[in-house]
Amino acid sequence: MCRYCHGAPGYSPVEFAQGLYPRPPELTAERVRKRHDTELYWIIKNGIKMTGMPGFGLTHGEEEVLGMLVFLKRVPSLQPAQYDAMLEARGMHGEGEDDHHGSTGGGMKGSAIPEPTEHQH
């Protein structure tokens, strides 16, 4: 979920993220890496008011929120191939391929927005 706005190893943020204000930081940015774990946990769980950063505490359990924190701490050391392997292991490989490896094409494949379907009579 993070990569659509923040990017990820080998992925640029998607097009809509360019219009967010304030702009979401890359997960490898020094200002993210310098934050204490408790602060990052709070941000993941509660979000940040008046920004595009949602709180995941209402939709995800404690274990999932802690998993997001562990992932966030690991991102700076991941290579694109390692990140892709993680996606594949979770059955998510191929989602958002349009935004893969630096493109800002705004690919939304795999997002919560369904693909248009042909109307059946």
Buried (B, 14 or more C-beta within 10 A) or exposed (E): EBBBBBBBBBBBBBBEBBEEEEBBBBBBEEEBBEBEEEEBBBBBBBBEEEBBBBBBBEEBEEEEBBEBBEBBBEBBEBEBEEBBEBBEEEEEEEBBBBBBEEBBEBBBEBBEEEEEEEEEE
